[in-house]
């Protein structure tokens, strides 16, 4: 599973990244978690509001920081 956290490096983007790492660890799933900070790559997903979460190429949400529990529900 590939999980991408889209954002330019703001505090909310960093918080989402940390929440994603915790959710993956707690779920016991194997995932490659990466941060995407390049604006052209973010725009390629059609995301206009960050932070955003992409799982296996599909945007799951944008414009909010999801809790660890919310992310585990997506995984």
N, CA, C and O of each residue as an XYZ file, in Angstrom:
300
protein
N       0.848     -1.164      0.000
C       0.000      0.000      0.000
C       0.902      1.239      0.000
O       1.880      1.306      0.745
N       0.561      2.211     -0.841
C       1.302      3.466     -0.877
C       0.390      4.580     -0.376
O      -0.705      4.789     -0.898
N       0.860      5.285      0.641
C       0.109      6.390      1.220
C       0.912      7.661      1.029
O       2.087      7.727      1.392
N       0.269      8.670      0.456
C       0.922      9.954      0.240
C       0.187     11.038      1.029
O      -1.039     11.138      0.988
N       0.965     11.840      1.742
C       0.417     13.003      2.430
C       0.824     14.209      1.600
O       2.009     14.513      1.467
N      -0.167     14.892      1.046
C       0.094     16.043      0.192
C       0.043     17.317      1.006
O      -0.914     17.550      1.744
N       1.071     18.146      0.875
C       1.109     19.424      1.572
C       2.467     20.066      1.425
O       3.470     19.390      1.192
N       2.489     21.359      1.560
C       3.716     22.113      1.303
C       4.652     22.221      2.503
O       5.655     22.932      2.439
N       4.340     21.532      3.587
C       5.233     21.549      4.735
C       4.712     22.354      5.905
O       5.458     22.621      6.847
N       3.445     22.750      5.868
C       2.854     23.524      6.966
C       2.641     22.627      8.186
O       2.797     21.409      8.109
N       2.288     23.239      9.291
C       2.107     22.491     10.536
C       1.002     21.445     10.423
O       1.147     20.341     10.948
N      -0.100     21.772      9.747
C      -1.185     20.804      9.623
C      -0.777     19.614      8.759
O      -1.194     18.483      9.011
N       0.026     19.871      7.756
C       0.517     18.784      6.899
C       1.424     17.847      7.694
O       1.356     16.628      7.542
N       2.258     18.418      8.530
C       3.153     17.613      9.358
C       2.363     16.784     10.365
O       2.703     15.632     10.636
N       1.300     17.383     10.921
C       0.458     16.660     11.871
C      -0.231     15.487     11.188
O      -0.284     14.393     11.749
N      -0.758     15.698      9.988
C      -1.401     14.610      9.251
C      -0.395     13.500      8.975
O      -0.720     12.323      9.131
N       0.808     13.853      8.573
C       1.854     12.859      8.299
C       2.106     12.006      9.544
O       2.188     10.781      9.452
N       2.228     12.645     10.696
C       2.466     11.912     11.946
C       1.275     11.016     12.283
O       1.457      9.882     12.727
N       0.048     11.523     12.072
C      -1.145     10.720     12.340
C      -1.209      9.506     11.417
O      -1.617      8.426     11.844
N      -0.814      9.671     10.171
C      -0.807      8.559      9.227
C       0.198      7.498      9.677
O      -0.109      6.306      9.661
N       1.385      7.923     10.074
C       2.392      6.967     10.532
C       1.881      6.177     11.748
O       2.085      4.966     11.834
N       1.218      6.865     12.684
C       0.669      6.195     13.866
C      -0.425      5.208     13.471
O      -0.477      4.091     13.987
N      -1.298      5.623     12.557
C      -2.400      4.755     12.134
C      -1.884      3.493     11.460
O      -2.401      2.402     11.701
N      -0.870      3.637     10.618
C      -0.298      2.475      9.946
C       0.318      1.538     10.980
O       0.137      0.322     10.912
N       1.040      2.103     11.926
C       1.684      1.289     12.957
C       0.635      0.552     13.796
O       0.761     -0.646     14.048
N      -0.398      1.279     14.224
C      -1.427      0.678     15.075
C      -2.262     -0.359     14.326
O      -2.747     -1.317     14.930
N      -2.432     -0.176     13.024
C      -3.250     -1.105     12.242
C      -2.503     -2.393     11.929
O      -3.118     -3.418     11.635
N      -1.174     -2.338     11.992
C      -0.366     -3.511     11.669
C      -0.206     -3.740     10.174
O       0.343     -4.761      9.758
N      -0.676     -2.810      9.373
C      -0.566     -2.945      7.918
C       0.816     -2.504      7.460
O       1.517     -1.764      8.149
N       1.180     -2.976      6.289
C       2.452     -2.584      5.692
C       2.149     -1.519      4.647
O       1.354     -1.738      3.734
N       2.793     -0.365      4.792
C       2.546      0.734      3.857
C       3.795      1.574      3.697
O       4.597      1.718      4.620
N       3.940      2.120      2.515
C       4.996      3.079      2.220
C       4.363      4.458      2.379
O       3.524      4.850      1.567
N       4.759      5.200      3.422
C       4.187      6.515      3.700
C       5.186      7.582      3.259
O       6.326      7.613      3.724
N       4.740      8.459      2.352
C       5.625      9.513      1.847
C       4.923     10.867      1.902
O       3.699     10.966      1.820
N       5.738     11.895      2.042
C       5.239     13.265      1.984
C       5.470     13.785      0.574
O       6.532     13.571     -0.010
N       4.483     14.462      0.038
C       4.596     15.083     -1.278
C       4.440     16.582     -1.070
O       3.358     17.056     -0.724
N       5.519     17.328     -1.281
C       5.504     18.768     -1.036
C       5.588     19.604     -2.305
O       5.455     20.827     -2.256
N       5.806     18.953     -3.433
C       5.949     19.684     -4.688
C       4.565     20.050     -5.230
O       3.723     19.179     -5.446
N       4.344     21.339     -5.443
C       3.034     21.835     -5.873
C       2.551     21.191     -7.176
O       1.375     20.836     -7.255
N       3.392     21.021     -8.200
C       2.894     20.363     -9.417
C       2.374     18.941     -9.170
O       1.384     18.529     -9.776
N       3.037     18.195     -8.286
C       2.594     16.840     -7.973
C       1.271     16.864     -7.212
O       0.398     16.026     -7.437
N       1.132     17.838     -6.307
C      -0.121     17.978     -5.562
C      -1.255     18.331     -6.516
O      -2.343     17.761     -6.436
N      -1.000     19.263     -7.406
C      -2.026     19.692     -8.355
C      -2.400     18.575     -9.332
O      -3.523     18.551     -9.834
N      -1.493     17.669     -9.603
C      -1.779     16.557    -10.512
C      -2.913     15.679     -9.976
O      -3.600     15.009    -10.747
N      -3.104     15.683     -8.668
C      -4.204     14.935     -8.063
C      -5.509     15.737     -8.054
O      -6.556     15.216     -7.670
N      -5.446     16.999     -8.475
C      -6.633     17.838     -8.469
C      -6.955     18.394     -7.096
O      -8.068     18.864     -6.857
N      -5.993     18.342     -6.199
C      -6.191     18.820     -4.835
C      -5.980     20.330     -4.796
O      -4.953     20.840     -5.246
N      -6.961     21.031     -4.254
C      -6.866     22.483     -4.158
C      -6.668     22.945     -2.715
O      -6.355     24.111     -2.475
N      -6.848     22.043     -1.762
C      -6.725     22.388     -0.355
C      -5.916     21.306      0.350
O      -6.231     20.119      0.261
N      -4.878     21.730      1.045
C      -4.030     20.772      1.763
C      -4.214     20.962      3.263
O      -4.645     22.026      3.707
N      -3.896     19.959      4.028
C      -3.292     18.690      3.656
C      -4.312     17.764      3.002
O      -5.522     17.942      3.137
N      -3.791     16.782      2.300
C      -4.642     15.783      1.653
C      -4.017     14.409      1.828
O      -2.809     14.272      2.022
N      -4.868     13.399      1.754
C      -4.407     12.029      1.912
C      -4.737     11.244      0.653
O      -5.875     11.246      0.184
N      -3.721     10.570      0.108
C      -3.886      9.744     -1.087
C      -3.462      8.324     -0.726
O      -2.364      8.105     -0.215
N      -4.343      7.366     -0.996
C      -4.043      5.962     -0.728
C      -4.115      5.215     -2.054
O      -5.156      5.184     -2.711
N      -3.002      4.622     -2.430
C      -2.906      3.871     -3.690
C      -3.442      4.666     -4.882
O      -4.162      4.133     -5.727
N      -3.078      5.946     -4.934
C      -3.428      6.789     -6.072
C      -4.798      7.435     -6.019
O      -5.162      8.169     -6.937
N      -5.575      7.180     -4.959
C      -6.920      7.739     -4.837
C      -6.963      8.754     -3.690
O      -6.581      8.437     -2.564
N      -7.428      9.975     -3.980
C      -7.550     11.005     -2.953
C      -8.693     10.610     -2.021
O      -9.830     10.432     -2.459
N      -8.384     10.478     -0.749
C      -9.391     10.092      0.241
C     -10.032     11.313      0.890
O     -11.224     11.296      1.197
N      -9.253     12.372      1.103
C      -9.801     13.630      1.591
C      -8.773     14.723      1.420
O      -7.589     14.453      1.219
N      -9.230     15.959      1.501
C      -8.314     17.098      1.460
C      -8.876     18.219      2.311
O     -10.082     18.307      2.544
N      -7.966     19.079      2.773
C      -8.355     20.257      3.525
C      -8.612     20.036      4.995
O      -9.209     20.889      5.650
N      -8.169     18.895      5.538
C      -8.353     18.669      6.975
C      -7.280     17.736      7.508
O      -6.620     17.012      6.763
N      -7.132     17.780      8.819
C      -6.223     16.860      9.501
C      -7.089     15.785     10.127
O      -7.821     16.053     11.079
N      -7.013     14.586      9.609
C      -7.791     13.467     10.131
C      -7.110     12.908     11.366
O      -5.887     12.942     11.502
N      -7.940     12.392     12.260
C      -7.407     11.748     13.460
C      -6.843     10.379     13.092
O      -7.073      9.867     11.996
N      -6.112      9.811     14.017
C      -5.556      8.475     13.808
C      -6.692      7.480     13.575
O      -6.588      6.611     12.709
N      -7.764      7.603     14.336
C      -8.913      6.686     14.194
C      -9.555      6.839     12.806
O      -9.901      5.838     12.179
N      -9.715      8.056     12.329
C     -10.300      8.273     10.994
C      -9.435      7.641      9.913
O      -9.941      7.027      8.973
N      -8.135      7.800     10.059
C      -7.211      7.251      9.059
C      -7.261      5.731      9.089
O      -7.233      5.091      8.037
N      -7.333      5.147     10.277
C      -7.411      3.692     10.376
C      -8.676      3.184      9.680
O      -8.661      2.106      9.087
N      -9.760      3.941      9.744
C     -10.985      3.571      9.054
C     -10.824      3.575      7.546
O     -11.474      2.793      6.852
N      -9.975      4.436      7.034
C      -9.712      4.524      5.588
C      -8.819      3.373      5.148
O      -8.982      2.828      4.056
N      -7.877      3.011      6.003
C      -6.932      1.949      5.629
C      -7.636      0.614      5.543
O      -7.004     -0.398      5.241
